[in-house]
Amino acid sequence: MTVFCTVPIAFLIILYSRKFQKKISEKHVEAKLTASDQIQEYLEGIKVIKSCGLHGPKFTGLEKALSLMKQMAIKLEFGTGVFVAGAQIVVQAGVGLTVFVGTYLLTGGKIELIPLLMFFLIVVRIYGPILTELTLLPELLYMQISTGRMRTLFSTPIMEGDATREIQDYNIDLENVSFSYTGELSLEEGVINNLTLSIPANGITALVGPSGSGKSTLSKLIARFWDVDRGAVKIGGIDVKTLDPEHLMSYMSFVFQDVVLFNDTIYNNIRIGKLDASEEEVRTAAQAACCDEFVSGLPEGYQTILGENGSTLSGGERQRISIARALLKNAPIVLLDEATASLDPENEVLIQQAISRLIQGKTVIVIAHRLRTIAGADKIIVLDQGRAVEEGTHEELLAGKGLYEKLYSIQQQSLGWSV
């Protein structure tokens, strides 16, 4: 009893301190995340920071975040250290207590020397691992808190569905769809609000509207990047919620404004669209996307390493590689999200030629701010605050004198602007 009597007291000290340790650990994790965000922001905005003279001590956001992280780390180490040290002292006090009681029993003739020495050996052997456990318990508690976000991610329901059901018809219908990124379907939080519309197959449908009207969100709901909070998105009469996301993706190709390229060869970056494609298929897609001209001028051609996110290429060249991927995939539904925005005239012409080849015979959804680029669309849907306020052809919408006509008139006026 004497050997182990201090051990429960030591563990009680650690358990009693859990509330304090949890509080300080949560603050430390939050400070680390804030510092990480500030570092990322600093690196991504380094051009602006340097051009505006915000580097060094002038960039107070990063400095404050790092200082706070340092303060919280000191508090964490000091706070947990006090409790751990206290628990270790209590445990080690058991050694002295064992020696005292053992000596008392030995002098009283109640215990022999050999058994007493055995008890002393047990104390030395057992207390070492116990002291180590007491040291590691606060670290275990900290790891539980720091991995909390990972556990939240793992607990998120996996999108599942039928991976064998074939889509025969490519009409896209949205029935009373509502969606918000927070899950709150209020007017303030809702991005899409009770939206009902139809996108016909084998035609070009344009989604237009002011910034923040829900155009890009709508395209991502069609692709089931997120599930709608209310209503249904159907392709060929099949609710996309019933389809496996990867199976659904096999029917869609995407061309986004912000192109993501990997630190790999041009050939492999194009082949992402169809991993089992032959070299001839990859080159054919590249030629159709107007890539072959600039790729042929590179020292290693299609085997040229692009660097991080295609840093060695211009914006137009990166966009054409993205279109080559989509051409190679040859999916029946194509989503174009501002695919020609922020491009110079030469690149815009080449990309428009590539897109014209991409969309032949496909169900096409185009998101655009420059309305002149979608004037020839079969159907134009005008969104505002997550609702469809107008739809029709270019001529019909201009004649309607609504939001589309207002946006188009503003853009036409801006064409005559010069410095």
N, C-alpha and C positions, 0 to 999 in steps of 0.2 A: 504493500500500500504506500509506503514512504517513497519508493522509487518512482511511482507514477502519479502521486498526488498533485504535483504542480502542473502536469501536462494539461488536464482539463481547464485549469485556470488560464493557461497561456492561450489555448484555442478560443476560450470565451472572450479574451481581450481582442483577438483578431476578429471574431464574429461581431462583437459589439461595435467595432470600428467600421464595419462594412458600410453603414449609411454615410459616414463621413467620406470614406474612400470612394464610394460610388459618385457622390456629388462632385468631389474634386477631380475624379477621373473623367467624368462627363465634360466638365469645363475644359480640361486639358485636351481631350479629343476634339472638342469644338474649336479650340484655339489652333490646333494643328490643321484642321480642315480650312479654317479661315486663312491661315498663313499659306497653305497650299494653293488656294484660290488666288490669293494676291500674287504669288510667284508666277502662276500661270498667266495671269492678266498682265504682269510686268513683261514677261517674255513675248507674249503675243502682241503687245502694244509697244514694243521697244522702239519702233520707228517714230511713233508719235511722241513717246517720252523723250527721246533724244532731240527731236526737232523742236519741242517746246521747252527744253531745258528742265525736264522734270526728274532727271536721273539723280542718283545719290541721295543726300538728305532731303532734297526737295520733294521726293516721292514719299510722302509721309504715310500713305496707306500701307505699303509693304513694311516700312520701318515699325509702325505701330503693331502690325500683325505679328511680326517676328519677336518684338519685345514682349507682347502679351503671351506668346507661346513659351518664351523663356521664363517669365514669371510663374505661369501655371505649372511648368515642369519643376521649378524649384519648390513650389507649394506642395506638389504631389509627392516629390521625393521626401521632403521634410515631414509632411503629414503622415505618410505611410511609415516612414522610418521611425518615428516616435513610437507608434504602436508595435511595430515589429521588434524594435529594441526592447520595449517593455516586456513583450511576451517572451523574448529570449532570456532576459534576466530572470523572469519567473521560473522558466524551465531549468536554467542553470542553478537556481537556488535549490532545486531538488537534489543536486549533487552534494551540496553542503549539508542539506537536511539528512540525506542518506548516511553520510559520514558521521554526523552527530548521533543519530539514532543507533547506527551500527556500533559505534564506540561505546555508547551507553549500555547496549545489550551485551557487548563483549565483556565489559568490566563487571557486569552483573552476572556473568556466567550463563546467560540465556542463549548464547550463540557461539559456535566455534569459529576459529580464525579462518579456516578454509571456506566455509559457506559465506562468511562476510566478504572475503576477497572476491568470491564469485559474484556477489551482489554489486560490488564496486565495478567489476568488469562489465556486468550487464548495463549499469548506469552509463558508463563511458560509451559502450557500443550503441545503445538505443538512443541516447540524447542527440548524437550527431545527426542522424537522419531526421529526427523531429525538428531540430533547429533549421535544417535545410527546408523542410516542408513549411515551417512558419515564414521563412523568407520568401518562398514561392507563392504562397496564398494570395498576397496582394497583387502580384503579377497576373495570377489567374483571373482575379476579379477585374483587373484592368483590361485583359484580353477579351473578356465577356462583353465589356462595354464598347471597346474599340471595334469589335466585329458585329456590333448590333445592326449596322446598315446592311451587312452581308446577309445576316439572318433574315432581315426584312425582305431582301431581294429573293432569297430562297423560298420564302413563304408566299411570294406572289403567285397566284394561280397561273399555270402554264396554259398558253393558248393551244387548244387541241381541236381536232375535227377529222372529218373523213378525208383520207389521203388517196382514195380510189375513185371517188365520184367525178365523172367528167362533165365539164361545162360545154354545152353544145351551142348555146346562144350567148351573144356578148352584149345584149341590152343591159344597161346598168340602171337600177331603180333605187331611189332612196325614199323610204316611207316613214314620215313623221320622225325624222332623225334628230336627236338632241345629244350634244356632247360638250363636256368641259374637262379641262386638264386637272381640275381639282375634285371632280366628282359631284360638285354642287351645281344643280341645274337651275340656278337663279339667273335673272336677266343680266346681272353684273358679271357672273362667273361663266355663263354659257358662251361657248364659241360658235356652236351650231345650235339653232333654236327651232325645233319643230319643222324641219326642212323636208319638203317633198318635191322631188323632181325626177326626170327621166333623161337618160343619156342614150341615144339610139346607137345600135351597132353599125359598124362599117361606115362611120361618119366622123366628122371633126366637130367636137363640142368644146367651146371655149368658156372658161370660168373667169369672169372679170369682176372688178369692184374695187373700192378703196382699200388701202392697207388695213389689215386687221379684220377684214370682212369674213374670213374663214376659208379662203380659196385653197391654200396649201393644206390646211387641216382636213378639208373635205377629200382631197386626193389621197391623203394618208388613211382616212377611214375606209375608202374604197379598197385600198391595198391591205387593209386590216393590220396596219402598224399599231392601231389601237382599236378596241371594240367600242361601239357606240353605247352611250348610257341608256338611251331609249330609242325605240324604233328599230328599223332594219335596213341594211344595205344588201341588195340582191343583184347578182349577176346571172342573167339567164334564168331568173326566177328562183335561184338558189341563194339562201341567206349565207353570206360569207362567214358568219359565226359558226356554221356547221362544217366548214372546210378547213383542212389542215393548212396553216399559214404557208408552209413551204410548197405545198401543192398549189395553193392559190397563186403564189409568186411565179410559178412556172407559166402562168397565163399573162404575165405583165412584164413590161419593160419600162424603165425609168430613165429620164434625162433631167437632171436637176441643174439649177444655176450654179450651186457650189459642188464642183466635181471632186470626188475623192479618188486619188490614184495611190497605188502602193509602191513602196521602194523595191521595185522589181523591173523586169524588162517590159518594153512596150508590148511585145508579143503576149506575155502572160497577163498584162493588165487588160488587154482586149479579150483574151480567152476566158476571162472571168464570166463573160456572158454565156459561155457554153464550154464547160471544162473538157468535154470529149471532142471538141472541134479539131478538125485537121488543120494543118498549116495553110493549105489552099483556102479553106473556109475563112480563116482569120485574115488572110491577105485580101480576100474578096470583100469582106466586111470593111476593112480598113480603106480600100480603094473607094467603096461606095460612100464612106464617110469623109472622103477628101483628106485622108491621113497620109496616103502613100507618098505624096509629094514632099512633105516636110520630113517624113521618116527616112526616105531614101537619101536625104541630105545629111543625115547623122552618121558619124564614123562607123558605128556598129549596126546601123539600120534598126530592124525590129528587136535586136538583142541589146539595145541601148538601155542601161539602167537609168530610171527616171529620177531617182533621189526621193527625198521625203515629200510625199503628196505631189509628185510631179513638178518639183521646184525648178527643174531645168527647162520647162516648157512654158509657152505663153498661155494666157487664158483661153484663147481661141483653139489652140492646139490641144489643150487638155479637154475642152468641150467636145472636140471632134473624136477623141479617143473614147469618150463616154458614149457618143452616138454609135461608134463602131461596136461597142459592147452590145448595145440595144439591137443593132442590125444583126449581129451574130446570134443573139438569143431568138430573134424572130418570133416574139410573143404576139398573140392576137390583140392585146390591149396595150396601148402606149400612153404613158403619162409624161407630159412635158411641163416642167415647172420653171418658168422664166428661163428657158434654154438659150435664148439669144440676148438676154439682158447684159448690159455693160460690155459690149463687144465693139471693136472698131468695124467700119463699114466692110472692109475686105473680108475679115473673118466672118462677119454676119452673113454675107452672101454665100460663102462656102458652107457655113453651117445650115443655112436655109435649104441649100441644095441637098445636103446630107439628110436633113429632116424630111424633105419631100420624098426621098427614097424610103426612109424608115416607115412612113405612115401609110404607104400605099396598101389599100385593102384592109386596113386595121381600124379598130375602134379607138379613137384618139381623144384624149382629154388634154386640153392646152390651158395653162394658167399664164396670163400675160397682163402686164401693166400698159405696154405700148399697144394701143388698140388697133393701130393701122396694121399690125402683124397678124391679126385674127379677123380682119374684115371679110375674108373669104370663107370663114367657118360655116358649116352647115347649120349650127345652132349656137347661139351665144346666151349664156345664163349670167345675169347680173346679180351679184350677192352684196348684201349690206347688213352688217351686224348679225351675221349667221343665218340670214334669211334670203330666199330668192325673191327679188322684187320685180325683175323683168326677165323675159326670155323671148328669143326670136332671132331673125337674121339681122345682119348689120343695117340693112335698109329699113327694116321694120322698127328696129329700136331707135334709129335716128328720127323716124317719123313720129314715134311715140312721145318725143320731147320729155323723156324721163331722166333718170340718173345716168344712163349710158350716154345719152346725147350731151349731157352736161360734161361728163368726163372727156368725151371725144372732142368737144369744142375747146376745152381747156388745153388739151394736148395739141390741137391744131394751132392755137394761138402761140403756144410755146415754140413751135417750129420756126417762127420768124424771129426768135430772140437771138441776139448776138452781143458780144462784149463791146 
